[in-house]
Amino acid sequence: MALFNNALQRNLSVGFSGRDVTILQQFLINAGVYPEARVTGYFGQLTKFALQKFQQEQNISPAVGYFGPITKKRMSNLIKLRDVSF
């Protein structure tokens, strides 16, 4: 979990790239909301759609596919509870 929290320090949206995006993509795969499973390190439309699906499933509103503090907290809690492996 420390890797997840330490790596995801900035808010992310379409157009971002980097190691933090790669970690976000891996989380979304593990959560079962990213069937394309493309770990590219680039936050494109597929990542946005997967993040929106995650947000919808977790009742995060609005589910717009933006990674910010609310989504990060929910993901961290799921890792703590071991509902999603990372």
PyMOL Python script that loads the backbone (N, CA, C, O; Angstrom):
from pymol import cmd

cmd.read_pdbstr("""\
ATOM      1  N   MET A   1       0.805  -1.185   0.000  1.00  0.00           N
ATOM      2  CA  MET A   1       0.000   0.000   0.000  1.00  0.00           C
ATOM      3  C   MET A   1       0.860   1.265   0.000  1.00  0.00           C
ATOM      4  O   MET A   1       0.477   2.274  -0.593  1.00  0.00           O
ATOM      5  N   ALA A   2       1.990   1.217   0.645  1.00  0.00           N
ATOM      6  CA  ALA A   2       2.869   2.386   0.664  1.00  0.00           C
ATOM      7  C   ALA A   2       3.281   2.769  -0.755  1.00  0.00           C
ATOM      8  O   ALA A   2       3.344   3.951  -1.090  1.00  0.00           O
ATOM      9  N   LEU A   3       3.560   1.765  -1.586  1.00  0.00           N
ATOM     10  CA  LEU A   3       3.920   2.040  -2.974  1.00  0.00           C
ATOM     11  C   LEU A   3       2.802   2.813  -3.651  1.00  0.00           C
ATOM     12  O   LEU A   3       3.055   3.804  -4.336  1.00  0.00           O
ATOM     13  N   PHE A   4       1.572   2.368  -3.463  1.00  0.00           N
ATOM     14  CA  PHE A   4       0.421   3.026  -4.076  1.00  0.00           C
ATOM     15  C   PHE A   4       0.317   4.469  -3.609  1.00  0.00           C
ATOM     16  O   PHE A   4       0.253   5.385  -4.429  1.00  0.00           O
ATOM     17  N   ASN A   5       0.299   4.679  -2.289  1.00  0.00           N
ATOM     18  CA  ASN A   5       0.140   6.031  -1.749  1.00  0.00           C
ATOM     19  C   ASN A   5       1.309   6.941  -2.079  1.00  0.00           C
ATOM     20  O   ASN A   5       1.105   8.120  -2.369  1.00  0.00           O
ATOM     21  N   ASN A   6       2.518   6.425  -2.043  1.00  0.00           N
ATOM     22  CA  ASN A   6       3.687   7.249  -2.337  1.00  0.00           C
ATOM     23  C   ASN A   6       3.790   7.603  -3.809  1.00  0.00           C
ATOM     24  O   ASN A   6       4.239   8.693  -4.163  1.00  0.00           O
ATOM     25  N   ALA A   7       3.374   6.682  -4.666  1.00  0.00           N
ATOM     26  CA  ALA A   7       3.512   6.904  -6.100  1.00  0.00           C
ATOM     27  C   ALA A   7       2.441   7.834  -6.652  1.00  0.00           C
ATOM     28  O   ALA A   7       2.662   8.517  -7.651  1.00  0.00           O
ATOM     29  N   LEU A   8       1.295   7.860  -6.011  1.00  0.00           N
ATOM     30  CA  LEU A   8       0.184   8.663  -6.523  1.00  0.00           C
ATOM     31  C   LEU A   8       0.028   9.942  -5.710  1.00  0.00           C
ATOM     32  O   LEU A   8      -0.858  10.061  -4.863  1.00  0.00           O
ATOM     33  N   GLN A   9       0.905  10.884  -5.990  1.00  0.00           N
ATOM     34  CA  GLN A   9       0.920  12.148  -5.257  1.00  0.00           C
ATOM     35  C   GLN A   9       0.178  13.266  -5.983  1.00  0.00           C
ATOM     36  O   GLN A   9      -0.207  14.259  -5.366  1.00  0.00           O
ATOM     37  N   ARG A  10      -0.021  13.111  -7.275  1.00  0.00           N
ATOM     38  CA  ARG A  10      -0.671  14.197  -8.016  1.00  0.00           C
ATOM     39  C   ARG A  10      -2.039  13.738  -8.532  1.00  0.00           C
ATOM     40  O   ARG A  10      -2.299  12.542  -8.667  1.00  0.00           O
ATOM     41  N   ASN A  11      -2.888  14.699  -8.813  1.00  0.00           N
ATOM     42  CA  ASN A  11      -4.163  14.412  -9.444  1.00  0.00           C
ATOM     43  C   ASN A  11      -3.901  14.078 -10.907  1.00  0.00           C
ATOM     44  O   ASN A  11      -3.005  14.649 -11.530  1.00  0.00           O
ATOM     45  N   LEU A  12      -4.685  13.154 -11.450  1.00  0.00           N
ATOM     46  CA  LEU A  12      -4.429  12.675 -12.807  1.00  0.00           C
ATOM     47  C   LEU A  12      -5.683  12.761 -13.663  1.00  0.00           C
ATOM     48  O   LEU A  12      -6.799  12.546 -13.191  1.00  0.00           O
ATOM     49  N   SER A  13      -5.468  13.081 -14.929  1.00  0.00           N
ATOM     50  CA  SER A  13      -6.559  13.094 -15.898  1.00  0.00           C
ATOM     51  C   SER A  13      -5.970  12.834 -17.280  1.00  0.00           C
ATOM     52  O   SER A  13      -4.763  12.650 -17.433  1.00  0.00           O
ATOM     53  N   VAL A  14      -6.834  12.824 -18.271  1.00  0.00           N
ATOM     54  CA  VAL A  14      -6.408  12.524 -19.638  1.00  0.00           C
ATOM     55  C   VAL A  14      -5.253  13.431 -20.034  1.00  0.00           C
ATOM     56  O   VAL A  14      -5.286  14.642 -19.815  1.00  0.00           O
ATOM     57  N   GLY A  15      -4.235  12.819 -20.620  1.00  0.00           N
ATOM     58  CA  GLY A  15      -3.062  13.543 -21.096  1.00  0.00           C
ATOM     59  C   GLY A  15      -1.842  13.401 -20.205  1.00  0.00           C
ATOM     60  O   GLY A  15      -0.723  13.675 -20.639  1.00  0.00           O
ATOM     61  N   PHE A  16      -2.043  12.976 -18.966  1.00  0.00           N
ATOM     62  CA  PHE A  16      -0.915  12.776 -18.058  1.00  0.00           C
ATOM     63  C   PHE A  16      -0.192  11.481 -18.412  1.00  0.00           C
ATOM     64  O   PHE A  16      -0.770  10.566 -18.999  1.00  0.00           O
ATOM     65  N   SER A  17       1.080  11.427 -18.044  1.00  0.00           N
ATOM     66  CA  SER A  17       1.840  10.197 -18.221  1.00  0.00           C
ATOM     67  C   SER A  17       2.878  10.099 -17.114  1.00  0.00           C
ATOM     68  O   SER A  17       3.260  11.092 -16.495  1.00  0.00           O
ATOM     69  N   GLY A  18       3.318   8.869 -16.889  1.00  0.00           N
ATOM     70  CA  GLY A  18       4.343   8.653 -15.876  1.00  0.00           C
ATOM     71  C   GLY A  18       4.105   7.384 -15.089  1.00  0.00           C
ATOM     72  O   GLY A  18       3.161   6.633 -15.335  1.00  0.00           O
ATOM     73  N   ARG A  19       4.991   7.168 -14.136  1.00  0.00           N
ATOM     74  CA  ARG A  19       4.930   5.967 -13.291  1.00  0.00           C
ATOM     75  C   ARG A  19       3.639   5.912 -12.483  1.00  0.00           C
ATOM     76  O   ARG A  19       3.088   4.834 -12.263  1.00  0.00           O
ATOM     77  N   ASP A  20       3.156   7.069 -12.043  1.00  0.00           N
ATOM     78  CA  ASP A  20       1.916   7.094 -11.275  1.00  0.00           C
ATOM     79  C   ASP A  20       0.726   6.624 -12.108  1.00  0.00           C
ATOM     80  O   ASP A  20      -0.174   5.963 -11.590  1.00  0.00           O
ATOM     81  N   VAL A  21       0.721   6.961 -13.389  1.00  0.00           N
ATOM     82  CA  VAL A  21      -0.346   6.484 -14.274  1.00  0.00           C
ATOM     83  C   VAL A  21      -0.251   4.965 -14.433  1.00  0.00           C
ATOM     84  O   VAL A  21      -1.269   4.273 -14.444  1.00  0.00           O
ATOM     85  N   THR A  22       0.966   4.456 -14.555  1.00  0.00           N
ATOM     86  CA  THR A  22       1.173   3.006 -14.662  1.00  0.00           C
ATOM     87  C   THR A  22       0.601   2.307 -13.428  1.00  0.00           C
ATOM     88  O   THR A  22      -0.064   1.278 -13.552  1.00  0.00           O
ATOM     89  N   ILE A  23       0.851   2.849 -12.260  1.00  0.00           N
ATOM     90  CA  ILE A  23       0.348   2.250 -11.018  1.00  0.00           C
ATOM     91  C   ILE A  23      -1.178   2.336 -10.963  1.00  0.00           C
ATOM     92  O   ILE A  23      -1.838   1.385 -10.543  1.00  0.00           O
ATOM     93  N   LEU A  24      -1.732   3.451 -11.379  1.00  0.00           N
ATOM     94  CA  LEU A  24      -3.184   3.587 -11.438  1.00  0.00           C
ATOM     95  C   LEU A  24      -3.778   2.549 -12.390  1.00  0.00           C
ATOM     96  O   LEU A  24      -4.773   1.904 -12.058  1.00  0.00           O
ATOM     97  N   GLN A  25      -3.180   2.383 -13.562  1.00  0.00           N
ATOM     98  CA  GLN A  25      -3.668   1.396 -14.522  1.00  0.00           C
ATOM     99  C   GLN A  25      -3.614  -0.013 -13.949  1.00  0.00           C
ATOM    100  O   GLN A  25      -4.539  -0.798 -14.155  1.00  0.00           O
ATOM    101  N   GLN A  26      -2.553  -0.342 -13.241  1.00  0.00           N
ATOM    102  CA  GLN A  26      -2.446  -1.675 -12.645  1.00  0.00           C
ATOM    103  C   GLN A  26      -3.526  -1.875 -11.587  1.00  0.00           C
ATOM    104  O   GLN A  26      -4.107  -2.956 -11.495  1.00  0.00           O
ATOM    105  N   PHE A  27      -3.797  -0.855 -10.798  1.00  0.00           N
ATOM    106  CA  PHE A  27      -4.866  -0.949  -9.810  1.00  0.00           C
ATOM    107  C   PHE A  27      -6.198  -1.221 -10.506  1.00  0.00           C
ATOM    108  O   PHE A  27      -6.958  -2.091 -10.080  1.00  0.00           O
ATOM    109  N   LEU A  28      -6.478  -0.482 -11.567  1.00  0.00           N
ATOM    110  CA  LEU A  28      -7.749  -0.641 -12.278  1.00  0.00           C
ATOM    111  C   LEU A  28      -7.892  -2.037 -12.875  1.00  0.00           C
ATOM    112  O   LEU A  28      -8.994  -2.584 -12.920  1.00  0.00           O
ATOM    113  N   ILE A  29      -6.794  -2.610 -13.331  1.00  0.00           N
ATOM    114  CA  ILE A  29      -6.813  -3.994 -13.826  1.00  0.00           C
ATOM    115  C   ILE A  29      -7.157  -4.934 -12.677  1.00  0.00           C
ATOM    116  O   ILE A  29      -8.036  -5.786 -12.804  1.00  0.00           O
ATOM    117  N   ASN A  30      -6.462  -4.773 -11.558  1.00  0.00           N
ATOM    118  CA  ASN A  30      -6.690  -5.630 -10.394  1.00  0.00           C
ATOM    119  C   ASN A  30      -8.108  -5.482  -9.848  1.00  0.00           C
ATOM    120  O   ASN A  30      -8.660  -6.426  -9.284  1.00  0.00           O
ATOM    121  N   ALA A  31      -8.690  -4.308 -10.015  1.00  0.00           N
ATOM    122  CA  ALA A  31     -10.050  -4.056  -9.550  1.00  0.00           C
ATOM    123  C   ALA A  31     -11.099  -4.621 -10.506  1.00  0.00           C
ATOM    124  O   ALA A  31     -12.290  -4.637 -10.194  1.00  0.00           O
ATOM    125  N   GLY A  32     -10.648  -5.085 -11.671  1.00  0.00           N
ATOM    126  CA  GLY A  32     -11.558  -5.696 -12.633  1.00  0.00           C
ATOM    127  C   GLY A  32     -12.378  -4.720 -13.459  1.00  0.00           C
ATOM    128  O   GLY A  32     -13.428  -5.083 -13.990  1.00  0.00           O
ATOM    129  N   VAL A  33     -11.907  -3.485 -13.570  1.00  0.00           N
ATOM    130  CA  VAL A  33     -12.658  -2.486 -14.333  1.00  0.00           C
ATOM    131  C   VAL A  33     -11.930  -2.022 -15.592  1.00  0.00           C
ATOM    132  O   VAL A  33     -12.380  -1.098 -16.270  1.00  0.00           O
ATOM    133  N   TYR A  34     -10.815  -2.658 -15.899  1.00  0.00           N
ATOM    134  CA  TYR A  34     -10.000  -2.252 -17.053  1.00  0.00           C
ATOM    135  C   TYR A  34      -9.723  -3.493 -17.895  1.00  0.00           C
ATOM    136  O   TYR A  34      -8.606  -4.010 -17.895  1.00  0.00           O
ATOM    137  N   PRO A  35     -10.753  -3.978 -18.624  1.00  0.00           N
ATOM    138  CA  PRO A  35     -10.604  -5.234 -19.365  1.00  0.00           C
ATOM    139  C   PRO A  35      -9.547  -5.182 -20.464  1.00  0.00           C
ATOM    140  O   PRO A  35      -8.993  -6.214 -20.843  1.00  0.00           O
ATOM    141  N   GLU A  36      -9.269  -3.993 -20.973  1.00  0.00           N
ATOM    142  CA  GLU A  36      -8.244  -3.880 -22.016  1.00  0.00           C
ATOM    143  C   GLU A  36      -6.851  -4.142 -21.451  1.00  0.00           C
ATOM    144  O   GLU A  36      -5.950  -4.563 -22.177  1.00  0.00           O
ATOM    145  N   ALA A  37      -6.681  -3.895 -20.173  1.00  0.00           N
ATOM    146  CA  ALA A  37      -5.433  -4.178 -19.440  1.00  0.00           C
ATOM    147  C   ALA A  37      -4.194  -3.631 -20.140  1.00  0.00           C
ATOM    148  O   ALA A  37      -3.179  -4.321 -20.242  1.00  0.00           O
ATOM    149  N   ARG A  38      -4.276  -2.412 -20.613  1.00  0.00           N
ATOM    150  CA  ARG A  38      -3.138  -1.783 -21.290  1.00  0.00           C
ATOM    151  C   ARG A  38      -2.391  -0.888 -20.317  1.00  0.00           C
ATOM    152  O   ARG A  38      -2.826   0.220 -20.006  1.00  0.00           O
ATOM    153  N   VAL A  39      -1.270  -1.385 -19.849  1.00  0.00           N
ATOM    154  CA  VAL A  39      -0.421  -0.616 -18.933  1.00  0.00           C
ATOM    155  C   VAL A  39       0.624   0.102 -19.780  1.00  0.00           C
ATOM    156  O   VAL A  39       1.654  -0.462 -20.149  1.00  0.00           O
ATOM    157  N   THR A  40       0.325   1.361 -20.075  1.00  0.00           N
ATOM    158  CA  THR A  40       1.171   2.138 -20.975  1.00  0.00           C
ATOM    159  C   THR A  40       1.867   3.305 -20.277  1.00  0.00           C
ATOM    160  O   THR A  40       2.843   3.848 -20.793  1.00  0.00           O
ATOM    161  N   GLY A  41       1.363   3.689 -19.102  1.00  0.00           N
ATOM    162  CA  GLY A  41       1.897   4.873 -18.441  1.00  0.00           C
ATOM    163  C   GLY A  41       1.320   6.154 -18.996  1.00  0.00           C
ATOM    164  O   GLY A  41       1.719   7.243 -18.584  1.00  0.00           O
ATOM    165  N   TYR A  42       0.369   6.040 -19.942  1.00  0.00           N
ATOM    166  CA  TYR A  42      -0.293   7.210 -20.510  1.00  0.00           C
ATOM    167  C   TYR A  42      -1.770   7.165 -20.144  1.00  0.00           C
ATOM    168  O   TYR A  42      -2.426   6.145 -20.355  1.00  0.00           O
ATOM    169  N   PHE A  43      -2.294   8.240 -19.606  1.00  0.00           N
ATOM    170  CA  PHE A  43      -3.693   8.340 -19.205  1.00  0.00           C
ATOM    171  C   PHE A  43      -4.503   8.788 -20.420  1.00  0.00           C
ATOM    172  O   PHE A  43      -4.657   9.980 -20.685  1.00  0.00           O
ATOM    173  N   GLY A  44      -5.009   7.806 -21.140  1.00  0.00           N
ATOM    174  CA  GLY A  44      -5.833   8.084 -22.311  1.00  0.00           C
ATOM    175  C   GLY A  44      -7.284   7.736 -22.050  1.00  0.00           C
ATOM    176  O   GLY A  44      -7.703   7.591 -20.902  1.00  0.00           O
ATOM    177  N   GLN A  45      -8.042   7.605 -23.116  1.00  0.00           N
ATOM    178  CA  GLN A  45      -9.475   7.352 -23.003  1.00  0.00           C
ATOM    179  C   GLN A  45      -9.794   6.015 -22.328  1.00  0.00           C
ATOM    180  O   GLN A  45     -10.750   5.933 -21.557  1.00  0.00           O
ATOM    181  N   LEU A  46      -9.010   4.968 -22.605  1.00  0.00           N
ATOM    182  CA  LEU A  46      -9.277   3.669 -21.976  1.00  0.00           C
ATOM    183  C   LEU A  46      -9.117   3.752 -20.460  1.00  0.00           C
ATOM    184  O   LEU A  46      -9.915   3.187 -19.713  1.00  0.00           O
ATOM    185  N   THR A  47      -8.089   4.452 -20.016  1.00  0.00           N
ATOM    186  CA  THR A  47      -7.877   4.628 -18.577  1.00  0.00           C
ATOM    187  C   THR A  47      -9.005   5.456 -17.985  1.00  0.00           C
ATOM    188  O   THR A  47      -9.500   5.148 -16.900  1.00  0.00           O
ATOM    189  N   LYS A  48      -9.411   6.496 -18.683  1.00  0.00           N
ATOM    190  CA  LYS A  48     -10.509   7.340 -18.207  1.00  0.00           C
ATOM    191  C   LYS A  48     -11.785   6.513 -18.049  1.00  0.00           C
ATOM    192  O   LYS A  48     -12.460   6.607 -17.024  1.00  0.00           O
ATOM    193  N   PHE A  49     -12.119   5.703 -19.057  1.00  0.00           N
ATOM    194  CA  PHE A  49     -13.340   4.897 -18.994  1.00  0.00           C
ATOM    195  C   PHE A  49     -13.270   3.884 -17.857  1.00  0.00           C
ATOM    196  O   PHE A  49     -14.264   3.658 -17.167  1.00  0.00           O
ATOM    197  N   ALA A  50     -12.104   3.273 -17.658  1.00  0.00           N
ATOM    198  CA  ALA A  50     -11.940   2.313 -16.555  1.00  0.00           C
ATOM    199  C   ALA A  50     -12.099   3.013 -15.212  1.00  0.00           C
ATOM    200  O   ALA A  50     -12.731   2.480 -14.300  1.00  0.00           O
ATOM    201  N   LEU A  51     -11.529   4.200 -15.091  1.00  0.00           N
ATOM    202  CA  LEU A  51     -11.641   4.957 -13.848  1.00  0.00           C
ATOM    203  C   LEU A  51     -13.090   5.375 -13.598  1.00  0.00           C
ATOM    204  O   LEU A  51     -13.557   5.345 -12.459  1.00  0.00           O
ATOM    205  N   GLN A  52     -13.794   5.761 -14.647  1.00  0.00           N
ATOM    206  CA  GLN A  52     -15.216   6.099 -14.513  1.00  0.00           C
ATOM    207  C   GLN A  52     -16.001   4.887 -14.024  1.00  0.00           C
ATOM    208  O   GLN A  52     -16.865   5.011 -13.155  1.00  0.00           O
ATOM    209  N   LYS A  53     -15.705   3.732 -14.575  1.00  0.00           N
ATOM    210  CA  LYS A  53     -16.402   2.512 -14.155  1.00  0.00           C
ATOM    211  C   LYS A  53     -16.135   2.234 -12.677  1.00  0.00           C
ATOM    212  O   LYS A  53     -17.054   1.904 -11.927  1.00  0.00           O
ATOM    213  N   PHE A  54     -14.880   2.367 -12.263  1.00  0.00           N
ATOM    214  CA  PHE A  54     -14.528   2.186 -10.857  1.00  0.00           C
ATOM    215  C   PHE A  54     -15.308   3.166  -9.992  1.00  0.00           C
ATOM    216  O   PHE A  54     -15.882   2.777  -8.974  1.00  0.00           O
ATOM    217  N   GLN A  55     -15.332   4.430 -10.389  1.00  0.00           N
ATOM    218  CA  GLN A  55     -16.020   5.451  -9.610  1.00  0.00           C
ATOM    219  C   GLN A  55     -17.516   5.156  -9.517  1.00  0.00           C
ATOM    220  O   GLN A  55     -18.118   5.341  -8.459  1.00  0.00           O
ATOM    221  N   GLN A  56     -18.113   4.705 -10.603  1.00  0.00           N
ATOM    222  CA  GLN A  56     -19.532   4.348 -10.581  1.00  0.00           C
ATOM    223  C   GLN A  56     -19.787   3.199  -9.618  1.00  0.00           C
ATOM    224  O   GLN A  56     -20.724   3.245  -8.822  1.00  0.00           O
ATOM    225  N   GLU A  57     -18.949   2.164  -9.693  1.00  0.00           N
ATOM    226  CA  GLU A  57     -19.104   1.003  -8.813  1.00  0.00           C
ATOM    227  C   GLU A  57     -18.936   1.375  -7.345  1.00  0.00           C
ATOM    228  O   GLU A  57     -19.536   0.748  -6.471  1.00  0.00           O
ATOM    229  N   GLN A  58     -18.128   2.386  -7.072  1.00  0.00           N
ATOM    230  CA  GLN A  58     -17.850   2.805  -5.698  1.00  0.00           C
ATOM    231  C   GLN A  58     -18.721   3.979  -5.250  1.00  0.00           C
ATOM    232  O   GLN A  58     -18.522   4.538  -4.171  1.00  0.00           O
ATOM    233  N   ASN A  59     -19.683   4.341  -6.087  1.00  0.00           N
ATOM    234  CA  ASN A  59     -20.598   5.456  -5.782  1.00  0.00           C
ATOM    235  C   ASN A  59     -19.874   6.770  -5.540  1.00  0.00           C
ATOM    236  O   ASN A  59     -20.259   7.560  -4.678  1.00  0.00           O
ATOM    237  N   ILE A  60     -18.820   6.990  -6.312  1.00  0.00           N
ATOM    238  CA  ILE A  60     -18.107   8.267  -6.265  1.00  0.00           C
ATOM    239  C   ILE A  60     -18.750   9.157  -7.325  1.00  0.00           C
ATOM    240  O   ILE A  60     -18.804   8.814  -8.506  1.00  0.00           O
ATOM    241  N   SER A  61     -19.233  10.300  -6.869  1.00  0.00           N
ATOM    242  CA  SER A  61     -19.956  11.171  -7.781  1.00  0.00           C
ATOM    243  C   SER A  61     -19.334  12.558  -7.759  1.00  0.00           C
ATOM    244  O   SER A  61     -19.016  13.076  -6.689  1.00  0.00           O
ATOM    245  N   PRO A  62     -19.159  13.161  -8.921  1.00  0.00           N
ATOM    246  CA  PRO A  62     -19.482  12.631 -10.239  1.00  0.00           C
ATOM    247  C   PRO A  62     -18.400  11.670 -10.728  1.00  0.00           C
ATOM    248  O   PRO A  62     -17.215  11.867 -10.459  1.00  0.00           O
ATOM    249  N   ALA A  63     -18.812  10.650 -11.438  1.00  0.00           N
ATOM    250  CA  ALA A  63     -17.879   9.663 -11.995  1.00  0.00           C
ATOM    251  C   ALA A  63     -17.405  10.171 -13.352  1.00  0.00           C
ATOM    252  O   ALA A  63     -17.947   9.808 -14.396  1.00  0.00           O
ATOM    253  N   VAL A  64     -16.392  11.008 -13.312  1.00  0.00           N
ATOM    254  CA  VAL A  64     -15.939  11.674 -14.534  1.00  0.00           C
ATOM    255  C   VAL A  64     -14.602  11.162 -15.054  1.00  0.00           C
ATOM    256  O   VAL A  64     -14.124  11.620 -16.091  1.00  0.00           O
ATOM    257  N   GLY A  65     -13.996  10.214 -14.342  1.00  0.00           N
ATOM    258  CA  GLY A  65     -12.727   9.678 -14.805  1.00  0.00           C
ATOM    259  C   GLY A  65     -11.536  10.552 -14.460  1.00  0.00           C
ATOM    260  O   GLY A  65     -10.518  10.525 -15.152  1.00  0.00           O
ATOM    261  N   TYR A  66     -11.662  11.317 -13.404  1.00  0.00           N
ATOM    262  CA  TYR A  66     -10.580  12.167 -12.900  1.00  0.00           C
ATOM    263  C   TYR A  66     -10.078  11.544 -11.610  1.00  0.00           C
ATOM    264  O   TYR A  66     -10.873  11.215 -10.729  1.00  0.00           O
ATOM    265  N   PHE A  67      -8.762  11.377 -11.488  1.00  0.00           N
ATOM    266  CA  PHE A  67      -8.183  10.804 -10.276  1.00  0.00           C
ATOM    267  C   PHE A  67      -7.763  11.928  -9.350  1.00  0.00           C
ATOM    268  O   PHE A  67      -6.802  12.650  -9.615  1.00  0.00           O
ATOM    269  N   GLY A  68      -8.503  12.063  -8.254  1.00  0.00           N
ATOM    270  CA  GLY A  68      -8.218  13.083  -7.260  1.00  0.00           C
ATOM    271  C   GLY A  68      -8.263  12.486  -5.868  1.00  0.00           C
ATOM    272  O   GLY A  68      -8.245  11.264  -5.722  1.00  0.00           O
ATOM    273  N   PRO A  69      -8.322  13.320  -4.846  1.00  0.00           N
ATOM    274  CA  PRO A  69      -8.221  12.842  -3.469  1.00  0.00           C
ATOM    275  C   PRO A  69      -9.341  11.885  -3.040  1.00  0.00           C
ATOM    276  O   PRO A  69      -9.082  10.962  -2.268  1.00  0.00           O
ATOM    277  N   ILE A  70     -10.558  12.077  -3.511  1.00  0.00           N
ATOM    278  CA  ILE A  70     -11.657  11.193  -3.107  1.00  0.00           C
ATOM    279  C   ILE A  70     -11.438   9.788  -3.662  1.00  0.00           C
ATOM    280  O   ILE A  70     -11.580   8.800  -2.941  1.00  0.00           O
ATOM    281  N   THR A  71     -11.096   9.705  -4.933  1.00  0.00           N
ATOM    282  CA  THR A  71     -10.854   8.404  -5.561  1.00  0.00           C
ATOM    283  C   THR A  71      -9.629   7.737  -4.956  1.00  0.00           C
ATOM    284  O   THR A  71      -9.634   6.528  -4.725  1.00  0.00           O
ATOM    285  N   LYS A  72      -8.581   8.507  -4.698  1.00  0.00           N
ATOM    286  CA  LYS A  72      -7.369   7.944  -4.093  1.00  0.00           C
ATOM    287  C   LYS A  72      -7.676   7.354  -2.726  1.00  0.00           C
ATOM    288  O   LYS A  72      -7.202   6.265  -2.403  1.00  0.00           O
ATOM    289  N   LYS A  73      -8.465   8.060  -1.918  1.00  0.00           N
ATOM    290  CA  LYS A  73      -8.797   7.567  -0.589  1.00  0.00           C
ATOM    291  C   LYS A  73      -9.581   6.261  -0.677  1.00  0.00           C
ATOM    292  O   LYS A  73      -9.324   5.330   0.086  1.00  0.00           O
ATOM    293  N   ARG A  74     -10.527   6.190  -1.594  1.00  0.00           N
ATOM    294  CA  ARG A  74     -11.316   4.976  -1.750  1.00  0.00           C
ATOM    295  C   ARG A  74     -10.425   3.808  -2.175  1.00  0.00           C
ATOM    296  O   ARG A  74     -10.559   2.700  -1.655  1.00  0.00           O
ATOM    297  N   MET A  75      -9.526   4.054  -3.111  1.00  0.00           N
ATOM    298  CA  MET A  75      -8.610   3.006  -3.562  1.00  0.00           C
ATOM    299  C   MET A  75      -7.709   2.547  -2.416  1.00  0.00           C
ATOM    300  O   MET A  75      -7.494   1.348  -2.238  1.00  0.00           O
ATOM    301  N   SER A  76      -7.188   3.483  -1.649  1.00  0.00           N
ATOM    302  CA  SER A  76      -6.326   3.138  -0.510  1.00  0.00           C
ATOM    303  C   SER A  76      -7.076   2.282   0.501  1.00  0.00           C
ATOM    304  O   SER A  76      -6.523   1.322   1.037  1.00  0.00           O
ATOM    305  N   ASN A  77      -8.330   2.627   0.762  1.00  0.00           N
ATOM    306  CA  ASN A  77      -9.146   1.851   1.695  1.00  0.00           C
ATOM    307  C   ASN A  77      -9.383   0.435   1.188  1.00  0.00           C
ATOM    308  O   ASN A  77      -9.351  -0.514   1.972  1.00  0.00           O
ATOM    309  N   LEU A  78      -9.618   0.279  -0.105  1.00  0.00           N
ATOM    310  CA  LEU A  78      -9.820  -1.054  -0.670  1.00  0.00           C
ATOM    311  C   LEU A  78      -8.557  -1.901  -0.568  1.00  0.00           C
ATOM    312  O   LEU A  78      -8.627  -3.108  -0.336  1.00  0.00           O
ATOM    313  N   ILE A  79      -7.411  -1.266  -0.741  1.00  0.00           N
ATOM    314  CA  ILE A  79      -6.145  -1.996  -0.592  1.00  0.00           C
ATOM    315  C   ILE A  79      -5.981  -2.428   0.870  1.00  0.00           C
ATOM    316  O   ILE A  79      -5.595  -3.565   1.140  1.00  0.00           O
ATOM    317  N   LYS A  80      -6.273  -1.528   1.807  1.00  0.00           N
ATOM    318  CA  LYS A  80      -6.189  -1.857   3.240  1.00  0.00           C
ATOM    319  C   LYS A  80      -7.095  -3.027   3.599  1.00  0.00           C
ATOM    320  O   LYS A  80      -6.712  -3.922   4.352  1.00  0.00           O
ATOM    321  N   LEU A  81      -8.302  -3.000   3.045  1.00  0.00           N
ATOM    322  CA  LEU A  81      -9.266  -4.052   3.330  1.00  0.00           C
ATOM    323  C   LEU A  81      -9.006  -5.327   2.525  1.00  0.00           C
ATOM    324  O   LEU A  81      -9.676  -6.345   2.703  1.00  0.00           O
ATOM    325  N   ARG A  82      -8.026  -5.241   1.647  1.00  0.00           N
ATOM    326  CA  ARG A  82      -7.657  -6.356   0.770  1.00  0.00           C
ATOM    327  C   ARG A  82      -8.782  -6.768  -0.171  1.00  0.00           C
ATOM    328  O   ARG A  82      -8.850  -7.918  -0.606  1.00  0.00           O
ATOM    329  N   ASP A  83      -9.671  -5.813  -0.483  1.00  0.00           N
ATOM    330  CA  ASP A  83     -10.704  -6.071  -1.484  1.00  0.00           C
ATOM    331  C   ASP A  83     -10.109  -5.998  -2.878  1.00  0.00           C
ATOM    332  O   ASP A  83     -10.626  -6.598  -3.821  1.00  0.00           O
ATOM    333  N   VAL A  84      -9.014  -5.253  -2.997  1.00  0.00           N
ATOM    334  CA  VAL A  84      -8.270  -5.176  -4.260  1.00  0.00           C
ATOM    335  C   VAL A  84      -6.817  -5.386  -3.925  1.00  0.00           C
ATOM    336  O   VAL A  84      -6.265  -4.698  -3.066  1.00  0.00           O
ATOM    337  N   SER A  85      -6.192  -6.333  -4.599  1.00  0.00           N
ATOM    338  CA  SER A  85      -4.766  -6.575  -4.354  1.00  0.00           C
ATOM    339  C   SER A  85      -3.941  -5.555  -5.105  1.00  0.00           C
ATOM    340  O   SER A  85      -4.335  -5.057  -6.159  1.00  0.00           O
ATOM    341  N   PHE A  86      -2.787  -5.258  -4.535  1.00  0.00           N
ATOM    342  CA  PHE A  86      -1.869  -4.357  -5.220  1.00  0.00           C
ATOM    343  C   PHE A  86      -0.472  -4.673  -4.790  1.00  0.00           C
ATOM    344  O   PHE A  86       0.474  -4.030  -5.246  1.00  0.00           O
TER     345      PHE A  86
END
""", "prot")
cmd.dss("prot")
cmd.show_as("cartoon", "prot")
cmd.util.cbc("prot")
cmd.orient("prot")
